[in-house]
Amino acid sequence: MEHSYRKVLVHLAGAAIVVSGGSALAQSYPNKPIRLLTATSPGGATDIIARITGTALSQRLGQPVNVENRPGGAFIPGTDAAIKSAPDGYTLLFSSVEGLDILPSAVKIPYDAARDLIPLGSITKVDPVICVPASLNISSVKELIATAKAKPGKLSFASTGPGSLTHMMGELLKLRAGVDILHVPYKSSQAAVVDAVGGRLDLVFTGVAPITQHVKSGAMKVLANMGSARIPTMADVPTMTESGYPGFEVVSWMGVFAPAGVPGDIVARLGREVQEVSRSAAFAEQMAKFGSDPIVMGPEEFGRYVVAQRAMWKAVAREAKIEMVQ
């Protein structure tokens, strides 16, 4: 972890060395539209939040910030395209904990995010929740763990694929609680929720938004929030620490990155603007619709955070003996 963090600092320090040509470039920056790449398909939460972020950045920078979707396996096409773009501040990457911290622990990728990307700033986070169908008749994490231990290999949890955030959350629960729960990959979180509501699946890790209607209808029960504090819209739901499992904190973050080599003054400018977007009350109001909270971190703080998260998930993958996918 320390080695990776040093690489992040080298990027930031190197970017801060501004020659006269770089200063001249930054003084006129931006003077044309900016591309904001996302490695996800149109219509999902990450895509929508990227577009909200792009619109807000466009208003602050005075130039269009156009979101381009580059979906593909393991987030590779979009991330790789951003890394290989000209380091001039006109191509940025909107990514997440899954794309830059978790998948590299389980999937072989053709780049090193710690070396090839500069963190500009965090945007928002979601504290995932653990939920079960009401038909399971389980009301707490302790009851869930007791049931899993009494029926090893019988309960099932959903993921959106090997190496995904939901897969790794399931592996983390298995490790920390010492249980054997069956991993069932799905093509989408929506399909998993449908199967859980129908009683064909026992456990779902998700954000609040996708299951709110099912919780209100009584079809699903939220057992715990995996963040560090209770979610205001679900104030009666305890955290994992309150449920008796301290140290089980998971954050699904999103943020903005630039390819390595972008001049330091442009990095500083973009870092300031990203932070101002995150601080905006209007932005917070929009994020609330997704059960998401803005988080404000500049380039260096966000860099440290990303490296720490990457180390955490790498340790989970190693402990769970996750086989690297080619």
HELIX and SHEET records of a PDB file:
HELIX    1   1 GLU A    2  ALA A   15  1                                  14    
HELIX    2   2 SER A   20  GLN A   27  1                                   8    
HELIX    3   3 ALA A   45  LEU A   61  1                                  17    
HELIX    4   4 GLY A   73  PHE A   75  5                                   3    
HELIX    5   5 ILE A   76  ILE A   83  1                                   8    
HELIX    6   6 VAL A   97  VAL A   97  1                                   1    
HELIX    7   7 GLU A   98  ILE A  102  3                                   5    
HELIX    8   8 LEU A  103  ALA A  106  1                                   4    
HELIX    9   9 ALA A  113  ASP A  116  1                                   4    
HELIX   10  10 ALA A  134  LEU A  136  5                                   3    
HELIX   11  11 VAL A  141  ALA A  150  1                                  10    
HELIX   12  12 LEU A  165  ALA A  177  1                                  13    
HELIX   13  13 SER A  189  VAL A  197  1                                   9    
HELIX   14  14 ALA A  209  ILE A  211  5                                   3    
HELIX   15  15 THR A  212  SER A  217  1                                   6    
HELIX   16  16 PRO A  232  MET A  234  5                                   3    
HELIX   17  17 GLY A  264  ARG A  279  1                                  16    
HELIX   18  18 ALA A  281  ALA A  288  1                                   8    
HELIX   19  19 PRO A  299  GLU A  319  1                                  21    
SHEET    1   A 6 VAL A  65  ASN A  69  0                                        
SHEET    2   A 6 ILE A  34  THR A  38  1                                        
SHEET    3   A 6 THR A  91  SER A  96  1                                        
SHEET    4   A 6 SER A 252  PRO A 259 -1                                        
SHEET    5   A 6 LEU A 117  VAL A 126 -1                                        
SHEET    6   A 6 ASP A 293  PRO A 294 -1                                        
SHEET    1   B 3 VAL A 204  THR A 206  0                                        
SHEET    2   B 3 VAL A 129  PRO A 133 -1                                        
SHEET    3   B 3 MET A 220  ASN A 225 -1                                        
SHEET    1   C 2 SER A 156  SER A 159  0                                        
SHEET    2   C 2 LEU A 182  PRO A 185  1                                        
END                                                                             
